[in-house]
């Protein structure tokens, strides 16, 4: 989105630069408008550079986030398995008769 906005503003700035150049050409002396457009062009280039750096940083962050998300999924699965095992291993509160039946079944 930033790149699209910058492209639109760059187009407007280029048109302004052309208009100022035509005006200065008629006056035979460069005015403050041409100096201001030159400064705006420098600022535009600086912003374009910052957007490029931001894109690179965001791609690196996205890659790290994907790795984190994969690791989180694996850890979550392992925890779920352990919780299930712990739940299955809990001794139930049973009667003496039920425990005798369970011992016979296990034997």
C-alpha positions as CSV (number, residue, x, y, z in Angstrom):
1,X,0.0,0.0,0.0
2,X,2.8,2.4,0.9
3,X,4.5,1.6,-2.5
4,X,1.3,2.3,-4.3
5,X,0.9,5.6,-2.5
6,X,4.5,6.5,-3.2
7,X,4.1,5.7,-6.9
8,X,1.0,7.9,-7.1
9,X,2.8,10.8,-5.3
10,X,5.8,10.3,-7.5
11,X,3.7,10.7,-10.6
12,X,2.2,13.9,-9.2
13,X,5.7,15.1,-8.3
14,X,7.0,14.4,-11.7
15,X,4.2,16.4,-13.3
16,X,4.9,19.2,-10.9
17,X,8.6,19.1,-11.7
18,X,7.8,19.3,-15.4
19,X,5.4,22.2,-14.9
20,X,8.1,24.1,-12.8
21,X,10.7,23.4,-15.4
22,X,8.5,24.8,-18.1
23,X,7.8,27.9,-16.0
24,X,11.4,28.4,-15.2
25,X,12.3,28.0,-18.8
26,X,10.0,30.9,-19.7
27,X,11.4,33.1,-16.9
28,X,15.1,32.3,-17.7
29,X,16.0,32.1,-14.0
30,X,15.4,29.1,-11.7
31,X,13.0,29.9,-8.9
32,X,12.3,28.6,-5.5
33,X,9.7,26.2,-6.9
34,X,12.4,24.3,-8.8
35,X,14.5,24.1,-5.6
36,X,11.5,22.9,-3.6
37,X,10.7,20.2,-6.2
38,X,14.4,19.1,-6.1
39,X,14.1,18.8,-2.3
40,X,10.8,16.9,-2.7
41,X,12.5,14.5,-5.1
42,X,15.3,13.8,-2.6
43,X,12.7,13.2,0.1
44,X,10.8,10.8,-2.2
45,X,14.0,8.9,-2.9
46,X,14.6,8.7,0.9
47,X,11.1,7.4,1.5
48,X,11.4,4.8,-1.3
49,X,14.6,3.6,0.3
50,X,12.9,3.4,3.7
51,X,10.0,1.4,2.2
52,X,12.5,-1.0,0.6
53,X,14.2,-1.5,4.0
54,X,10.8,-1.9,5.7
55,X,9.8,-4.5,3.1
56,X,13.0,-6.5,3.8
57,X,12.5,-6.3,7.5
58,X,8.8,-7.3,7.2
59,X,9.8,-10.3,5.1
60,X,12.3,-11.4,7.7
61,X,9.8,-11.0,10.5
62,X,7.2,-13.0,8.5
63,X,9.7,-15.8,8.0
64,X,10.5,-15.8,11.8
65,X,6.7,-15.8,12.5
66,X,6.2,-18.8,10.3
67,X,8.9,-20.7,12.1
68,X,7.4,-19.7,15.4
69,X,3.9,-20.8,14.3
70,X,5.2,-24.2,13.2
71,X,7.1,-24.7,16.5
72,X,4.1,-23.6,18.4
73,X,1.9,-26.1,16.6
74,X,4.4,-28.9,17.4
75,X,4.7,-27.9,21.1
76,X,0.9,-27.6,21.4
77,X,0.5,-31.2,19.9
78,X,3.1,-32.6,22.3
79,X,1.5,-30.9,25.3
80,X,-1.9,-32.2,24.3
81,X,-0.5,-35.7,24.0
82,X,1.1,-35.5,27.5
83,X,-2.1,-34.1,29.0
84,X,-4.0,-37.0,27.5
85,X,-1.5,-39.5,28.9
86,X,-1.6,-37.9,32.3
87,X,-5.4,-38.0,32.3
88,X,-5.4,-41.7,31.3
89,X,-2.8,-42.5,34.0
90,X,-4.7,-40.9,36.8
91,X,-5.9,-43.5,39.3
92,X,-9.7,-43.5,39.4
93,X,-11.5,-43.6,42.7
94,X,-13.0,-47.0,42.5
95,X,-14.6,-49.5,44.9
96,X,-12.6,-52.4,46.1
97,X,-14.6,-54.8,43.9
98,X,-13.8,-52.7,40.8
99,X,-10.1,-52.7,41.6
100,X,-10.1,-56.5,42.0
101,X,-11.8,-56.8,38.6
102,X,-9.3,-54.4,37.0
103,X,-6.4,-56.5,38.5
104,X,-7.9,-59.7,37.1
105,X,-8.3,-58.0,33.7
106,X,-4.7,-56.8,33.7
107,X,-3.3,-60.2,34.7
